[in-house]
Amino acid sequence: MDAILAQTKEELKRFSAKKNSIKSLFIGGGTPSSIPHELYKPFFDLVHDYLMDSCEITTEANPNSANLTWLDGMKKLGVSRVSFGVQSFDEEKLKFLGRNHNKTQAIQAIQNAKKAGFENISLDLIYATKLDTQELLEEDIKTAMSLGINHLSSYALTIEENTKFQDKHEYTNNTTELATFFIEKVKELGFEQYEISNFGQYQSIHNLGYWRGEDYIGVGSGAVGFLKNKRFYPPNEIEKYIENPLHVEIESLSEKDLHVEKIFLALRSKIGFEKSILSEREQGKVTLLEEEKKLFFKEGRYYNQDYLLADEIALFILD
């Protein structure tokens, strides 16, 4: 936490941050609820004057560590939104995913967030595991909606290197049919899909900032920051980060890199992209996609309606 304070001071200078200029703050990655709420106070004291009065402040939390005392403490520090890593309400699936909580704890955590006064509550669900059926996913979604949340994040189980699921590709069931069923069921229950993994009656200011390509400060081991055409990477290893929290690797992005990202991100969210950024060759491809009803055009911008095809559409345009 001392290292985070040191880096935050430096980043506020790097970004020339002004008072009342930060519109969202997201505490996430890892398990913020494993850190006592009292240890966050110096950080909030440091950034307080830089936050807009309407600043959206979100914390992630795990159901087994976010007790009522912790949630109440974070609310008093100024946190306005909490996102729970629930993943599923099915006991067998939770064990399969290696989660440290059960269904009862997940429900209790969300009820405790309401007791602490949180109005904006989100939870994560994972789909595309080998255990998933339409019936299981529908039950997960119905349970989530019954708890009075106003936002849902959903992620397909992906197999990554250096994780406990490495080399266990048989653990997934990543069919288009199952993903489509999941998405349509969430939308049926009144949650708009505003980007590839997020649905809500409330739409996160912080999430949308990434898709718009806005600048963001990244604080902490493994965080990433972005300013104009540069990315900043603090050390991934916690020991190295604590040893020198001011060290960052800097990646410079070319105009082409930024152009590719603008289209790539725009197609994964409701943001869309302006017609004016397209080259003549890209415009020809986009016109073809519009004729095939893969994109639609409104008030100078192109929008994607099927986020499951986002990457393929982007590659077609940019190839």
C-alpha positions as a LaTeX table, in Angstrom:
\begin{tabular}{lrrr}
\hline
Residue & $x$ (\AA) & $y$ (\AA) & $z$ (\AA) \\
\hline
Met1 & 0.00 & 0.00 & 0.00 \\
Asp2 & 2.96 & 2.35 & 0.63 \\
Ala3 & 4.28 & 1.51 & $-2.83$ \\
Ile4 & 0.86 & 2.32 & $-4.32$ \\
Leu5 & 0.91 & 5.73 & $-2.60$ \\
Ala6 & 4.37 & 6.46 & $-3.98$ \\
Gln7 & 3.42 & 5.47 & $-7.51$ \\
Thr8 & 0.10 & 7.34 & $-7.39$ \\
Lys9 & 1.88 & 10.59 & $-6.52$ \\
Glu10 & 4.20 & 10.12 & $-9.49$ \\
Glu11 & 1.41 & 9.21 & $-11.91$ \\
Leu12 & $-0.69$ & 12.22 & $-10.94$ \\
Lys13 & 2.30 & 14.35 & $-11.98$ \\
Arg14 & 2.91 & 12.39 & $-15.19$ \\
Phe15 & $-0.72$ & 12.83 & $-16.24$ \\
Ser16 & $-0.77$ & 16.50 & $-15.13$ \\
Ala17 & $-3.89$ & 15.63 & $-13.14$ \\
Lys18 & $-5.93$ & 18.61 & $-12.01$ \\
Lys19 & $-8.40$ & 18.95 & $-9.18$ \\
Asn20 & $-11.83$ & 17.49 & $-9.93$ \\
Ser21 & $-10.55$ & 15.88 & $-13.15$ \\
Ile22 & $-10.88$ & 12.13 & $-12.50$ \\
Lys23 & $-14.31$ & 10.77 & $-13.43$ \\
Ser24 & $-13.88$ & 7.13 & $-12.44$ \\
Leu25 & $-11.76$ & 4.99 & $-10.14$ \\
Phe26 & $-11.65$ & 1.20 & $-10.24$ \\
Ile27 & $-10.06$ & $-0.92$ & $-7.52$ \\
Gly28 & $-9.58$ & $-4.35$ & $-8.99$ \\
Gly29 & $-7.33$ & $-7.09$ & $-10.19$ \\
Gly30 & $-6.68$ & $-9.67$ & $-7.49$ \\
Thr31 & $-8.87$ & $-9.43$ & $-4.43$ \\
Pro32 & $-9.28$ & $-5.91$ & $-2.97$ \\
Ser33 & $-11.51$ & $-7.32$ & $-0.23$ \\
Ser34 & $-8.55$ & $-9.22$ & 1.26 \\
Ile35 & $-7.04$ & $-5.87$ & 2.32 \\
Pro36 & $-8.51$ & $-4.24$ & 5.46 \\
His37 & $-10.53$ & $-1.17$ & 4.53 \\
Glu38 & $-8.48$ & 1.00 & 6.91 \\
Leu39 & $-5.41$ & 0.51 & 4.69 \\
Tyr40 & $-7.17$ & 2.23 & 1.78 \\
Lys41 & $-7.68$ & 5.49 & 3.69 \\
Pro42 & $-4.28$ & 7.09 & 2.89 \\
Phe43 & $-4.86$ & 6.40 & $-0.81$ \\
Phe44 & $-8.32$ & 8.00 & $-0.74$ \\
Asp45 & $-6.92$ & 10.95 & 1.19 \\
Leu46 & $-4.28$ & 11.39 & $-1.52$ \\
Val47 & $-6.64$ & 11.30 & $-4.52$ \\
His48 & $-9.64$ & 12.99 & $-2.90$ \\
Asp49 & $-9.16$ & 16.44 & $-4.43$ \\
Tyr50 & $-8.55$ & 15.00 & $-7.91$ \\
Leu51 & $-11.89$ & 13.17 & $-8.02$ \\
Met52 & $-14.97$ & 14.76 & $-9.54$ \\
Asp53 & $-17.92$ & 15.11 & $-7.16$ \\
Ser54 & $-19.77$ & 12.61 & $-9.37$ \\
Cys55 & $-16.77$ & 10.25 & $-9.65$ \\
Glu56 & $-17.79$ & 6.59 & $-10.08$ \\
Ile57 & $-15.71$ & 4.61 & $-7.57$ \\
Thr58 & $-15.88$ & 0.83 & $-7.99$ \\
Thr59 & $-14.25$ & $-1.92$ & $-5.99$ \\
Glu60 & $-14.10$ & $-5.56$ & $-6.90$ \\
Ala61 & $-14.70$ & $-8.04$ & $-4.09$ \\
Asn62 & $-14.83$ & $-11.77$ & $-3.45$ \\
Pro63 & $-17.92$ & $-13.10$ & $-1.64$ \\
Asn64 & $-15.87$ & $-14.99$ & 0.96 \\
Ser65 & $-13.81$ & $-11.96$ & 2.06 \\
Ala66 & $-16.18$ & $-9.00$ & 1.61 \\
Asn67 & $-17.98$ & $-9.01$ & 4.95 \\
Leu68 & $-20.38$ & $-6.30$ & 6.11 \\
Thr69 & $-17.69$ & $-4.47$ & 8.10 \\
Trp70 & $-15.41$ & $-4.27$ & 5.05 \\
Leu71 & $-18.21$ & $-3.15$ & 2.73 \\
Asp72 & $-19.39$ & $-0.53$ & 5.22 \\
Gly73 & $-15.83$ & 0.74 & 5.62 \\
Met74 & $-15.30$ & 1.05 & 1.86 \\
Lys75 & $-18.64$ & 2.84 & 1.46 \\
Lys76 & $-17.58$ & 5.40 & 4.07 \\
Leu77 & $-14.32$ & 5.98 & 2.18 \\
Gly78 & $-16.36$ & 7.00 & $-0.87$ \\
Val79 & $-16.76$ & 3.79 & $-2.88$ \\
Ser80 & $-20.06$ & 4.00 & $-4.77$ \\
Arg81 & $-20.14$ & 0.68 & $-6.60$ \\
Val82 & $-19.13$ & $-2.90$ & $-5.84$ \\
Ser83 & $-18.50$ & $-5.77$ & $-8.26$ \\
Phe84 & $-18.54$ & $-9.30$ & $-6.88$ \\
Gly85 & $-16.58$ & $-12.19$ & $-8.42$ \\
Val86 & $-19.43$ & $-14.68$ & $-8.02$ \\
Gln87 & $-18.81$ & $-16.71$ & $-11.24$ \\
Ser88 & $-21.73$ & $-19.08$ & $-10.53$ \\
Phe89 & $-24.38$ & $-19.98$ & $-7.96$ \\
Asp90 & $-24.06$ & $-23.68$ & $-8.80$ \\
Glu91 & $-22.13$ & $-25.51$ & $-6.05$ \\
Glu92 & $-20.57$ & $-28.11$ & $-8.38$ \\
Lys93 & $-19.47$ & $-25.44$ & $-10.86$ \\
Leu94 & $-17.95$ & $-23.30$ & $-8.09$ \\
Lys95 & $-15.86$ & $-26.28$ & $-6.96$ \\
Phe96 & $-14.91$ & $-27.00$ & $-10.57$ \\
Leu97 & $-13.70$ & $-23.39$ & $-10.97$ \\
Gly98 & $-11.75$ & $-23.59$ & $-7.71$ \\
Arg99 & $-13.69$ & $-20.78$ & $-6.05$ \\
Asn100 & $-13.40$ & $-20.29$ & $-2.29$ \\
His101 & $-17.05$ & $-19.42$ & $-1.72$ \\
Asn102 & $-20.39$ & $-21.18$ & $-1.99$ \\
Lys103 & $-23.84$ & $-20.08$ & $-3.18$ \\
Thr104 & $-24.94$ & $-18.97$ & 0.30 \\
Gln105 & $-21.86$ & $-16.78$ & 0.76 \\
Ala106 & $-22.37$ & $-15.18$ & $-2.66$ \\
Ile107 & $-25.98$ & $-14.28$ & $-1.87$ \\
Gln108 & $-25.05$ & $-13.03$ & 1.62 \\
Ala109 & $-22.29$ & $-10.80$ & 0.20 \\
Ile110 & $-24.72$ & $-9.05$ & $-2.16$ \\
Gln111 & $-27.27$ & $-8.65$ & 0.64 \\
Asn112 & $-24.53$ & $-7.16$ & 2.83 \\
Ala113 & $-23.64$ & $-4.67$ & 0.10 \\
Lys114 & $-27.25$ & $-3.51$ & 0.13 \\
Lys115 & $-27.16$ & $-3.22$ & 3.94 \\
Ala116 & $-24.02$ & $-1.10$ & 3.63 \\
Gly117 & $-25.93$ & 1.28 & 1.34 \\
Phe118 & $-24.62$ & 0.35 & $-2.10$ \\
Glu119 & $-27.14$ & 1.04 & $-4.86$ \\
Asn120 & $-24.90$ & 0.05 & $-7.79$ \\
Ile121 & $-24.01$ & $-3.62$ & $-7.46$ \\
Ser122 & $-22.53$ & $-5.84$ & $-10.16$ \\
Leu123 & $-21.51$ & $-9.46$ & $-10.28$ \\
Asp124 & $-19.46$ & $-11.65$ & $-12.63$ \\
Leu125 & $-20.69$ & $-14.90$ & $-14.12$ \\
Ile126 & $-18.53$ & $-17.36$ & $-16.06$ \\
Tyr127 & $-19.95$ & $-19.49$ & $-18.86$ \\
Ala128 & $-18.53$ & $-21.90$ & $-21.48$ \\
Thr129 & $-17.31$ & $-24.49$ & $-18.97$ \\
Lys130 & $-17.80$ & $-28.20$ & $-19.66$ \\
Leu131 & $-20.45$ & $-28.31$ & $-16.92$ \\
Asp132 & $-22.62$ & $-25.65$ & $-18.53$ \\
Thr133 & $-26.03$ & $-26.37$ & $-19.98$ \\
Gln134 & $-28.76$ & $-23.93$ & $-20.92$ \\
Glu135 & $-30.62$ & $-24.95$ & $-17.76$ \\
Leu136 & $-27.63$ & $-24.28$ & $-15.48$ \\
Leu137 & $-26.89$ & $-20.89$ & $-17.08$ \\
Glu138 & $-30.53$ & $-19.84$ & $-16.95$ \\
Glu139 & $-30.67$ & $-20.70$ & $-13.24$ \\
Asp140 & $-27.47$ & $-18.68$ & $-12.60$ \\
Ile141 & $-28.89$ & $-15.67$ & $-14.45$ \\
Lys142 & $-32.27$ & $-15.87$ & $-12.67$ \\
Thr143 & $-30.59$ & $-16.12$ & $-9.26$ \\
Ala144 & $-28.38$ & $-13.12$ & $-10.06$ \\
Met145 & $-31.33$ & $-11.00$ & $-11.20$ \\
Ser146 & $-33.39$ & $-11.93$ & $-8.13$ \\
Leu147 & $-30.81$ & $-10.21$ & $-5.91$ \\
Gly148 & $-31.57$ & $-6.71$ & $-7.17$ \\
Ile149 & $-28.27$ & $-6.05$ & $-8.95$ \\
Asn150 & $-28.18$ & $-3.51$ & $-11.78$ \\
His151 & $-25.10$ & $-4.72$ & $-13.69$ \\
Leu152 & $-23.72$ & $-8.06$ & $-14.84$ \\
Ser153 & $-20.34$ & $-8.96$ & $-16.33$ \\
Ser154 & $-19.95$ & $-12.27$ & $-18.12$ \\
Tyr155 & $-16.85$ & $-14.05$ & $-19.31$ \\
Ala156 & $-16.33$ & $-17.24$ & $-21.28$ \\
Leu157 & $-13.87$ & $-19.58$ & $-19.58$ \\
Thr158 & $-10.61$ & $-19.28$ & $-21.50$ \\
Ile159 & $-7.54$ & $-21.45$ & $-21.06$ \\
Glu160 & $-4.45$ & $-19.35$ & $-20.28$ \\
Glu161 & $-0.82$ & $-20.36$ & $-19.83$ \\
Asn162 & 0.57 & $-20.51$ & $-16.30$ \\
Thr163 & $-2.85$ & $-21.07$ & $-14.71$ \\
Lys164 & $-4.27$ & $-24.18$ & $-13.08$ \\
Phe165 & $-6.42$ & $-24.75$ & $-16.18$ \\
Gln166 & $-3.38$ & $-24.82$ & $-18.48$ \\
Asp167 & $-3.52$ & $-27.80$ & $-20.89$ \\
Lys168 & $-7.08$ & $-28.59$ & $-19.77$ \\
His169 & $-8.89$ & $-27.59$ & $-22.95$ \\
Glu170 & $-11.48$ & $-30.28$ & $-22.32$ \\
Tyr171 & $-12.75$ & $-28.09$ & $-19.45$ \\
Thr172 & $-14.42$ & $-25.68$ & $-21.86$ \\
Asn173 & $-17.64$ & $-25.76$ & $-23.85$ \\
Asn174 & $-17.16$ & $-22.66$ & $-25.94$ \\
Thr175 & $-19.96$ & $-23.12$ & $-28.47$ \\
Thr176 & $-21.55$ & $-20.16$ & $-30.22$ \\
Glu177 & $-24.98$ & $-21.58$ & $-29.38$ \\
Leu178 & $-24.31$ & $-21.55$ & $-25.63$ \\
Ala179 & $-22.81$ & $-18.03$ & $-25.72$ \\
Thr180 & $-25.76$ & $-16.73$ & $-27.76$ \\
Phe181 & $-28.24$ & $-18.35$ & $-25.38$ \\
Phe182 & $-26.52$ & $-16.75$ & $-22.37$ \\
Ile183 & $-26.44$ & $-13.27$ & $-23.94$ \\
Glu184 & $-30.04$ & $-13.37$ & $-25.15$ \\
Lys185 & $-31.31$ & $-14.60$ & $-21.77$ \\
Val186 & $-29.62$ & $-11.70$ & $-19.94$ \\
Lys187 & $-31.02$ & $-9.20$ & $-22.46$ \\
Glu188 & $-34.53$ & $-10.70$ & $-22.13$ \\
Leu189 & $-34.42$ & $-9.81$ & $-18.43$ \\
Gly190 & $-33.88$ & $-6.12$ & $-19.15$ \\
Phe191 & $-30.09$ & $-5.73$ & $-19.08$ \\
Glu192 & $-28.74$ & $-3.97$ & $-22.18$ \\
Gln193 & $-25.49$ & $-5.37$ & $-23.58$ \\
Tyr194 & $-23.33$ & $-2.27$ & $-23.92$ \\
Glu195 & $-20.06$ & $-4.04$ & $-24.62$ \\
Ile196 & $-18.82$ & $-7.55$ & $-25.26$ \\
Ser197 & $-18.76$ & $-8.67$ & $-21.60$ \\
Asn198 & $-21.01$ & $-6.18$ & $-19.80$ \\
Phe199 & $-24.75$ & $-5.77$ & $-19.40$ \\
Gly200 & $-26.72$ & $-3.39$ & $-17.25$ \\
Gln201 & $-29.52$ & $-1.09$ & $-16.37$ \\
Tyr202 & $-26.57$ & 0.91 & $-15.07$ \\
Gln203 & $-23.64$ & 1.25 & $-17.49$ \\
Ser204 & $-20.19$ & 1.66 & $-15.98$ \\
Ile205 & $-18.49$ & 4.99 & $-16.75$ \\
His206 & $-15.14$ & 3.32 & $-16.16$ \\
Asn207 & $-15.75$ & 0.46 & $-18.60$ \\
Leu208 & $-16.91$ & 2.81 & $-21.35$ \\
Gly209 & $-13.80$ & 4.98 & $-20.86$ \\
Tyr210 & $-11.59$ & 2.13 & $-22.06$ \\
Trp211 & $-13.67$ & 1.58 & $-25.21$ \\
Arg212 & $-13.53$ & 5.30 & $-26.03$ \\
Gly213 & $-9.75$ & 5.22 & $-25.86$ \\
Glu214 & $-9.58$ & 7.73 & $-23.01$ \\
Asp215 & $-6.45$ & 8.24 & $-20.91$ \\
Tyr216 & $-6.20$ & 6.25 & $-17.67$ \\
Ile217 & $-3.71$ & 5.96 & $-14.83$ \\
Gly218 & $-2.65$ & 2.42 & $-13.92$ \\
Val219 & $-1.46$ & 2.01 & $-10.33$ \\
Gly220 & $-0.15$ & $-1.21$ & $-8.77$ \\
Ser221 & 1.78 & $-4.33$ & $-9.70$ \\
Gly222 & 0.58 & $-5.57$ & $-13.07$ \\
Ala223 & $-1.49$ & $-2.44$ & $-13.80$ \\
Val224 & $-1.40$ & $-0.64$ & $-17.17$ \\
Gly225 & $-1.68$ & 3.10 & $-17.80$ \\
Phe226 & $-2.43$ & 4.91 & $-21.07$ \\
Leu227 & $-1.70$ & 8.52 & $-22.05$ \\
Lys228 & $-2.16$ & 9.81 & $-25.62$ \\
Asn229 & 0.10 & 7.39 & $-27.51$ \\
Lys230 & 1.98 & 5.68 & $-24.69$ \\
Arg231 & 1.33 & 2.76 & $-22.36$ \\
Phe232 & 2.96 & 2.42 & $-18.96$ \\
Tyr233 & 3.65 & $-0.93$ & $-17.29$ \\
Pro234 & 4.70 & $-1.14$ & $-13.62$ \\
Pro235 & 6.47 & $-4.42$ & $-12.65$ \\
Asn236 & 4.30 & $-7.55$ & $-12.70$ \\
Glu237 & 6.12 & $-9.13$ & $-9.76$ \\
Ile238 & 4.88 & $-7.73$ & $-6.45$ \\
Glu239 & 8.35 & $-7.87$ & $-4.85$ \\
Lys240 & 9.91 & $-5.86$ & $-7.70$ \\
Tyr241 & 7.04 & $-3.40$ & $-7.56$ \\
Ile242 & 7.49 & $-2.79$ & $-3.82$ \\
Glu243 & 11.24 & $-2.43$ & $-4.32$ \\
Asn244 & 10.77 & 0.29 & $-6.97$ \\
Pro245 & 7.16 & 1.40 & $-7.52$ \\
Leu246 & 8.27 & 4.32 & $-9.72$ \\
His247 & 9.79 & 2.07 & $-12.39$ \\
Val248 & 7.57 & 1.65 & $-15.45$ \\
Glu249 & 8.20 & 0.17 & $-18.87$ \\
Ile250 & 6.97 & 2.52 & $-21.61$ \\
Glu251 & 5.46 & 1.36 & $-24.91$ \\
Ser252 & 5.03 & 3.94 & $-27.69$ \\
Leu253 & 2.11 & 3.36 & $-30.05$ \\
Ser254 & 2.21 & 4.40 & $-33.70$ \\
Glu255 & $-0.63$ & 6.14 & $-35.53$ \\
Lys256 & $-1.42$ & 2.78 & $-37.13$ \\
Asp257 & $-1.52$ & 1.06 & $-33.73$ \\
Leu258 & $-3.96$ & 3.66 & $-32.41$ \\
His259 & $-6.11$ & 3.41 & $-35.54$ \\
Val260 & $-6.31$ & $-0.39$ & $-35.25$ \\
Glu261 & $-7.23$ & $-0.18$ & $-31.56$ \\
Lys262 & $-9.88$ & 2.47 & $-32.19$ \\
Ile263 & $-11.73$ & 0.21 & $-34.63$ \\
Phe264 & $-11.07$ & $-2.97$ & $-32.66$ \\
Leu265 & $-12.42$ & $-1.53$ & $-29.39$ \\
Ala266 & $-15.31$ & 0.31 & $-31.02$ \\
Leu267 & $-16.65$ & $-2.93$ & $-32.48$ \\
Arg268 & $-16.59$ & $-4.61$ & $-29.05$ \\
Ser269 & $-18.85$ & $-1.96$ & $-27.52$ \\
Lys270 & $-21.76$ & 0.38 & $-28.21$ \\
Ile271 & $-19.29$ & 3.24 & $-28.88$ \\
Gly272 & $-18.88$ & 2.59 & $-32.61$ \\
Phe273 & $-16.41$ & 4.49 & $-34.79$ \\
Glu274 & $-16.59$ & 7.59 & $-36.97$ \\
Lys275 & $-16.81$ & 7.18 & $-40.73$ \\
Ser276 & $-14.17$ & 9.88 & $-41.11$ \\
Ile277 & $-11.35$ & 7.71 & $-39.69$ \\
Leu278 & $-11.60$ & 5.11 & $-42.46$ \\
Ser279 & $-9.25$ & 4.88 & $-45.42$ \\
Glu280 & $-10.74$ & 4.42 & $-48.88$ \\
Arg281 & $-9.95$ & 0.69 & $-48.81$ \\
Glu282 & $-11.45$ & 0.29 & $-45.30$ \\
Gln283 & $-14.55$ & 2.24 & $-46.34$ \\
Gly284 & $-15.11$ & $-0.23$ & $-49.19$ \\
Lys285 & $-15.05$ & $-3.14$ & $-46.75$ \\
Val286 & $-17.30$ & $-1.36$ & $-44.25$ \\
Thr287 & $-19.83$ & $-0.62$ & $-47.01$ \\
Leu288 & $-19.88$ & $-4.33$ & $-47.83$ \\
Leu289 & $-20.45$ & $-5.19$ & $-44.15$ \\
Glu290 & $-23.28$ & $-2.64$ & $-44.01$ \\
Glu291 & $-24.91$ & $-4.23$ & $-47.06$ \\
Glu292 & $-24.63$ & $-7.63$ & $-45.35$ \\
Lys293 & $-26.24$ & $-6.11$ & $-42.24$ \\
Lys294 & $-23.17$ & $-6.83$ & $-40.10$ \\
Leu295 & $-22.78$ & $-3.11$ & $-39.29$ \\
Phe296 & $-25.24$ & $-0.24$ & $-39.21$ \\
Phe297 & $-24.68$ & 3.47 & $-39.79$ \\
Lys298 & $-26.17$ & 6.30 & $-37.75$ \\
Glu299 & $-25.26$ & 9.99 & $-37.51$ \\
Gly300 & $-21.77$ & 9.63 & $-38.91$ \\
Arg301 & $-20.77$ & 6.47 & $-36.99$ \\
Tyr302 & $-20.74$ & 2.74 & $-37.67$ \\
Tyr303 & $-21.96$ & 0.31 & $-35.02$ \\
Asn304 & $-21.73$ & $-3.43$ & $-34.50$ \\
Gln305 & $-24.80$ & $-5.33$ & $-33.31$ \\
Asp306 & $-23.20$ & $-8.75$ & $-32.73$ \\
Tyr307 & $-20.26$ & $-8.49$ & $-30.35$ \\
Leu308 & $-19.47$ & $-12.19$ & $-30.78$ \\
Leu309 & $-18.35$ & $-11.29$ & $-34.32$ \\
Ala310 & $-16.44$ & $-8.17$ & $-33.24$ \\
Asp311 & $-12.93$ & $-9.52$ & $-33.74$ \\
Glu312 & $-13.72$ & $-11.12$ & $-37.09$ \\
Ile313 & $-15.29$ & $-7.91$ & $-38.37$ \\
Ala314 & $-12.31$ & $-5.85$ & $-37.20$ \\
Leu315 & $-9.86$ & $-8.22$ & $-38.92$ \\
Phe316 & $-11.89$ & $-8.06$ & $-42.15$ \\
Ile317 & $-11.86$ & $-4.25$ & $-42.14$ \\
Leu318 & $-8.19$ & $-3.88$ & $-41.22$ \\
Asp319 & $-6.66$ & $-6.75$ & $-43.22$ \\
\hline
\end{tabular}
